[in-house]
Amino acid sequence: MIFLGATLSRLASDHYWLLSAVAGLDISVAIALLNGGKIFWRPLPL
């Protein structure tokens, strides 16, 4: 995952629209991870 992100960032270094797409992808992954953590750490009903 880190290798893919680093490769995408390196490929997008000269293209503004592609760099914006990579930033959008990073933000969407961050939001998904935050929401997944919220669901994962929910207390179990007894």
Helices and strands as residue ranges (DSSP letters): H 2-11, H 16-40
